[in-house]
């Protein structure tokens, strides 16, 4: 069983992708703790746990820097979409000078926890600001790393949502000497067989298997009064498409096996 610590969890999209990727390469993932400070997203996580879509586990609702790592069970994987504001082209791109820059906190926790693997996500602007430092820190901590830019449209979604994904494996991990070629093929086969059927793009005809779309009248209805609308939009804007994360994990995993 691979124990996972999820930080900056959001509504759990990256977790779902990591779980699917680990299962595709023959692992048995289990999330043992999540870290998320937004009340609305914590409620979403709790509902998903109740419905069995996410592993039932404690959620630390405070600051990541205050997480009592010494009290955690064994952590094999550390994952998270750490704050993108320091690197996003939509912001001031202050990098390490941004007060929301959490990478030094994460690096310190990795040094203390010594997980077997790490899986991170961030915005495309991270490629030109901050990523080099992240990779250098991971390599200093003993991880073999690979990264790539992946979009949601690669798995058939009707939007791009480009994101940088980073996978790091500790030197003792990986599949060297354990049928790596066959496992890589098995992982790709598993990904192909689990492809999600997305709705047709705006302006295109609907498929016969899609539910019919409805257009609300101009008078205010759900679009103006749906519960928690602002929180929902914020959570979705920060979310990770699980199938996109799964694709990134499997491709980066295979790349690290080829270069081992």
C-alpha positions in Angstrom: 0.0 0.0 0.0 1.4 3.4 -1.0 0.5 6.1 1.5 -0.1 9.5 0.1 0.0 13.0 1.7 -1.9 15.5 -0.3 -1.2 19.2 0.2 -3.0 22.2 -1.3 -5.6 19.6 -2.2 -8.4 21.8 -3.6 -11.3 19.6 -4.6 -9.2 16.6 -5.2 -8.6 16.4 -8.9 -4.9 15.9 -8.7 -5.4 13.2 -6.1 -7.8 11.3 -8.4 -5.3 11.5 -11.2 -2.4 10.3 -9.1 -4.4 7.4 -7.8 -5.3 6.3 -11.3 -1.7 6.7 -12.4 -0.4 4.6 -9.5 -2.9 1.9 -10.1 -1.9 1.8 -13.8 1.7 1.1 -12.8 0.7 -1.7 -10.4 0.6 0.3 -7.1 -2.1 0.4 -4.4 -2.6 4.0 -3.4 -4.2 5.2 -0.2 -4.4 8.9 0.9 -3.7 9.2 4.6 -4.0 13.0 5.0 -5.0 16.1 3.1 -4.1 19.7 3.7 -6.6 22.4 2.6 -7.5 25.7 4.3 -10.5 26.8 2.2 -13.8 26.0 4.0 -15.8 25.4 0.8 -13.3 23.0 -0.7 -12.9 21.1 2.6 -16.7 20.6 2.5 -16.4 19.3 -1.1 -13.7 16.9 0.0 -15.8 15.7 2.9 -18.8 15.0 0.6 -16.5 13.1 -1.9 -15.2 11.0 1.0 -18.8 10.2 2.1 -19.7 9.1 -1.4 -16.5 7.0 -1.7 -14.9 9.0 -4.5 -12.0 9.9 -2.3 -10.2 8.0 0.5 -11.6 8.9 3.9 -8.8 10.6 5.8 -8.1 13.5 8.1 -8.0 17.0 6.5 -5.6 19.5 8.1 -7.5 22.9 7.8 -4.7 25.1 8.9 -1.5 26.5 7.2 0.7 24.0 5.5 3.7 25.4 7.4 2.0 24.3 10.7 1.3 20.7 9.6 2.6 18.4 12.4 4.6 16.1 10.1 6.0 14.2 13.0 2.5 12.9 13.9 1.8 11.6 10.4 1.8 7.9 9.5 4.3 6.7 6.9 4.3 8.8 3.7 5.3 7.2 0.5 4.0 9.9 -1.9 3.8 13.6 -1.5 1.5 15.4 -3.9 0.0 18.9 -4.4 -0.7 21.8 -6.6 1.2 24.5 -4.6 0.1 28.1 -5.1 0.5 29.3 -8.7 0.2 33.1 -7.9 4.0 33.6 -7.7 4.5 32.2 -11.2 1.2 32.9 -13.1 1.2 35.3 -16.1 -2.1 36.6 -14.7 -0.3 38.0 -11.7 2.8 40.0 -10.9 5.1 37.0 -11.2 7.1 37.9 -8.1 8.4 34.3 -7.7 10.1 33.7 -4.4 9.3 37.2 -3.2 5.6 36.5 -3.2 4.2 35.8 0.3 2.2 32.9 -1.1 5.4 31.1 -2.2 5.1 27.8 -0.4 7.9 25.8 -2.1 10.4 26.3 0.7 7.9 24.9 3.1 7.3 21.9 0.9 11.0 21.3 0.4 11.5 21.3 4.2 8.7 18.7 4.6 10.1 16.5 1.9 13.4 16.5 3.7 11.7 15.4 6.9 9.3 12.9 5.5 11.6 11.3 2.8 8.8 10.0 0.6 9.4 7.5 -2.3 7.8 9.8 -4.8 6.4 13.3 -5.4 3.9 14.5 -7.9 3.2 18.3 -8.4 1.1 20.5 -10.6 1.3 24.2 -11.4 0.6 26.8 -14.2 2.5 27.0 -17.5 4.2 30.2 -16.3 6.2 28.0 -13.8 8.3 26.8 -16.8 10.0 30.2 -17.0 9.9 31.2 -13.3 10.7 29.0 -10.4 10.7 25.5 -11.9 14.5 25.3 -12.1 14.8 25.9 -8.4 12.1 23.3 -7.7 13.9 20.7 -9.8 17.3 21.6 -8.2 15.9 21.1 -4.7 14.3 17.8 -5.6 17.5 16.4 -7.1 19.4 17.6 -4.0 16.9 15.6 -2.0 17.6 12.5 -4.0 14.8 12.4 -6.5 15.1 11.6 -10.2 12.8 14.1 -11.9 10.9 14.6 -15.1 8.4 17.3 -16.0 6.2 18.3 -18.8 3.5 20.6 -20.0 0.1 18.9 -20.6 -3.3 20.2 -21.6 -6.8 19.0 -20.8 -7.5 18.9 -24.6 -5.0 16.1 -24.9 -7.4 13.8 -23.2 -10.4 15.1 -25.2 -11.7 17.9 -22.9 -13.2 20.9 -24.6 -10.7 23.3 -23.1 -6.9 23.6 -23.0 -6.0 24.3 -19.3 -2.3 23.8 -19.8 -0.4 22.8 -16.7 3.1 21.8 -15.7 3.4 18.4 -14.0 6.5 17.3 -12.1 7.2 13.7 -11.1 10.1 12.7 -8.8 11.1 9.2 -7.8 13.6 8.5 -5.0 16.7 6.6 -6.2 15.4 3.4 -4.4 12.0 3.5 -6.2 11.1 2.7 -9.8 10.8 -0.5 -11.7 14.4 -1.3 -12.6 14.7 -5.0 -13.0 11.0 -5.7 -12.7 9.8 -6.0 -16.2 9.8 -2.3 -17.0 9.0 -2.5 -20.7 5.9 -4.7 -20.0 4.8 -2.4 -17.2 5.1 0.7 -19.4 2.9 -1.0 -22.0 0.4 -2.1 -19.3 0.2 1.5 -18.0 -0.4 2.9 -21.4 -3.1 0.3 -22.1 -4.8 1.1 -18.8 -4.8 4.8 -19.7 -6.3 4.2 -23.1 -9.0 1.9 -21.8 -10.1 4.5 -19.2 -10.5 7.4 -21.6 -13.2 9.7 -20.6 -16.1 10.7 -22.9 -16.3 14.5 -22.9 -19.2 16.5 -24.1 -19.0 18.1 -27.6 -17.3 21.5 -27.8 -19.4 24.6 -27.8 -20.8 25.3 -31.3 -20.6 21.6 -32.3 -23.5 19.3 -32.6 -24.3 17.1 -29.6 -23.6 13.4 -29.8 -26.6 11.0 -29.4 -25.3 9.8 -26.0 -25.2 13.4 -24.5 -28.0 14.7 -22.3 -29.8 17.6 -24.0 -28.7 21.1 -23.2 -31.0 23.7 -21.9 -30.7 27.5 -22.2 -32.0 29.5 -19.3 -34.2 32.6 -20.0 -32.6 36.0 -19.5 -34.6 36.4 -16.3 -32.5 35.5 -13.2 -32.6 31.8 -12.3 -29.9 29.3 -11.4 -27.2 31.3 -13.1 -27.8 34.2 -10.7 -28.9 32.3 -7.6 -27.2 28.9 -7.4 -25.8 28.1 -4.0 -22.1 29.0 -3.4 -21.7 30.1 -7.0 -18.6 32.2 -6.4 -16.9 29.5 -4.3 -17.7 26.9 -6.9 -16.3 28.9 -9.7 -13.1 29.6 -7.7 -12.7 25.9 -6.8 -13.2 24.9 -10.4 -10.8 27.5 -11.7 -8.1 26.1 -9.4 -8.9 22.5 -10.0 -7.0 19.8 -11.9 -8.6 17.6 -14.5 -8.0 14.1 -13.1 -7.6 12.4 -16.5 -5.0 15.1 -17.5 -3.0 14.4 -14.3 -3.2 10.6 -14.9 -1.9 11.1 -18.5 1.0 13.3 -17.1 1.9 10.8 -14.4 2.0 7.8 -16.7 4.1 9.5 -19.4 6.5 11.0 -16.9 6.7 7.6 -15.1 7.6 5.9 -18.3 10.2 8.5 -19.1 11.9 8.0 -15.8 11.9 4.2 -16.3 13.5 4.6 -19.7 16.3 6.8 -18.3 16.9 4.8 -15.1 
